[in-house]
Amino acid sequence: MAWVYLVLAGVFEVGWPVGLKLSQVPATRLAGIAMALFFLGVSGTLLWLAQKQIPLGTAYAVWTGIGAVGTFGMGVYLYGDPLTAARFLGVALIIAGVVTLKLAH
């Protein structure tokens, strides 16, 4: 169950940077801040639950990896962030690192 909590924590990790991005627009400032706080709270709680059984370094690396890849995807999808070969390679390396940590556990 700890790995389920960790994957969900990583998925919710994506929500708070998106909320912070929304908060940069005056019309959605408060909603963006509220969204960021909500997702940060849920993500942190799920990470806390996962760390009861998964080593700290592994849990943190997987959590941030999922969050980084997910946030990268949301940036490309929602905000037109560039999708270059170099950026794609960087994301692929993050995914390879997360998979390696899971297999090494």
C-alpha positions, 0 to 999 in steps of 0.5 A: 500500500505504501507504493500506492500512497507514494504514486498518488503523492507524486500525482498530487505533487503536480497540482501545487505548481500548477496552482502557483502558475494560476496564481500569477494571473490576478483573476485567478490569484486566490483560486490558484493559491487555494489550489496549491495549498490543497494539493500540497497538503494532500501530497505531503500527507500521502508522502508521510504515509508512504515513508512509513514503509519506504526509505526516506531517500527513495520515497523523496526521489520518487515523489519529486520525480513523478512531480517533475515529470507530471509538471513538465507534461502539464506545462507542455499541455496547458502552457505551451512549454517547449518540447525539445529533444533535450528536454524530452531526454531529461524527462526520460532520464528522470523516469529511468531514475525513478524506475531504477529506485523502485526496482532496487527497493 
